[in-house]
């Protein structure tokens, strides 16, 4: 099967799923409890993606002093805490990781 066809179908399926939820939420009244619960979904998903990258090396917990990813992540957390700017946080974290890896 052509890779472009697979990518187009995957995009359509993803769009259809997301659009259907947006459409349904626009038509029905969502309970306040569900709205509050959905507020915590993005931080939970982001944590599930980020934490294994910071704390795991292979299949083992890696909390050594030479863990470049963990140190860059801690710097990014500090930048976020004071700056509250997502783009600056990403840029600083990537620069710190690049510098640590190049040294």
C-alpha positions as CSV (number, residue, x, y, z in Angstrom):
1,X,0.0,0.0,0.0
2,X,1.3,3.5,-0.8
3,X,2.7,5.3,2.2
4,X,0.9,8.5,1.2
5,X,-2.4,6.7,1.2
6,X,-1.7,5.3,4.7
7,X,-0.7,8.8,6.0
8,X,-3.9,10.4,4.5
9,X,-6.2,7.8,5.9
10,X,-4.5,8.1,9.3
11,X,-4.9,11.8,9.2
12,X,-8.6,11.5,8.3
13,X,-9.2,9.0,11.1
14,X,-7.5,11.3,13.6
15,X,-9.4,14.3,12.4
16,X,-12.7,12.4,12.5
17,X,-12.2,11.3,16.1
18,X,-11.3,14.8,17.3
19,X,-14.0,16.5,15.3
20,X,-16.6,14.2,16.6
21,X,-15.7,15.0,20.2
22,X,-15.7,18.7,19.5
23,X,-19.1,18.4,17.7
24,X,-20.6,16.4,20.5
25,X,-19.3,18.7,23.2
26,X,-20.9,21.6,21.3
27,X,-24.3,19.9,21.2
28,X,-24.6,18.5,24.7
29,X,-24.1,20.1,28.1
30,X,-21.1,18.5,29.7
31,X,-21.3,18.0,33.5
32,X,-19.1,20.3,35.6
33,X,-17.4,17.3,37.2
34,X,-16.3,16.0,33.8
35,X,-15.1,19.5,32.8
36,X,-13.0,19.7,35.9
37,X,-11.6,16.2,35.3
38,X,-10.7,17.0,31.7
39,X,-8.7,19.9,33.0
40,X,-6.1,17.5,34.4
41,X,-5.7,15.4,31.2
42,X,-3.0,17.5,29.5
43,X,-0.6,17.6,32.5
44,X,-1.1,13.9,33.0
45,X,-0.4,13.0,29.4
46,X,2.6,15.3,29.3
47,X,4.0,13.8,32.5
48,X,3.6,10.3,31.0
49,X,5.6,11.3,28.0
50,X,8.3,13.4,29.7
51,X,9.1,11.5,33.0
52,X,10.3,8.3,31.4
53,X,12.7,10.3,29.2
54,X,14.1,12.1,32.2
55,X,14.3,9.3,34.7
56,X,14.8,6.1,32.7
57,X,17.8,4.8,30.7
58,X,16.8,1.6,28.9
59,X,14.6,-0.2,31.3
60,X,16.3,1.0,34.5
61,X,15.8,4.0,36.7
62,X,18.8,6.4,36.1
63,X,19.3,9.0,38.8
64,X,23.1,9.5,38.4
65,X,24.8,12.9,38.4
66,X,25.8,12.4,34.7
67,X,22.1,12.1,33.6
68,X,22.1,14.9,31.0
69,X,18.4,14.7,30.3
70,X,17.5,15.0,34.0
71,X,19.7,18.0,34.6
72,X,18.3,19.7,31.4
73,X,14.8,18.9,32.6
74,X,15.5,20.5,36.0
75,X,16.8,23.6,34.4
76,X,13.7,23.7,32.2
77,X,11.5,23.4,35.3
78,X,13.3,26.3,36.9
79,X,12.9,28.4,33.8
80,X,9.2,27.6,33.6
81,X,8.7,28.4,37.3
82,X,10.1,31.9,36.9
83,X,9.4,32.7,33.2
84,X,6.0,31.1,32.6
85,X,6.8,31.0,28.8
86,X,6.6,27.6,27.1
87,X,8.7,28.6,24.1
88,X,11.6,29.9,26.2
89,X,11.4,26.8,28.4
90,X,11.8,24.5,25.4
91,X,14.6,26.6,23.9
92,X,16.6,26.8,27.2
93,X,16.1,23.0,27.8
94,X,17.3,22.1,24.4
95,X,20.3,24.4,24.6
96,X,21.3,23.0,28.0
97,X,20.9,19.4,26.8
98,X,22.9,20.2,23.7
99,X,25.7,21.9,25.7
100,X,25.8,19.0,28.2
101,X,26.0,16.4,25.4
102,X,28.7,18.3,23.6
103,X,31.0,18.6,26.7
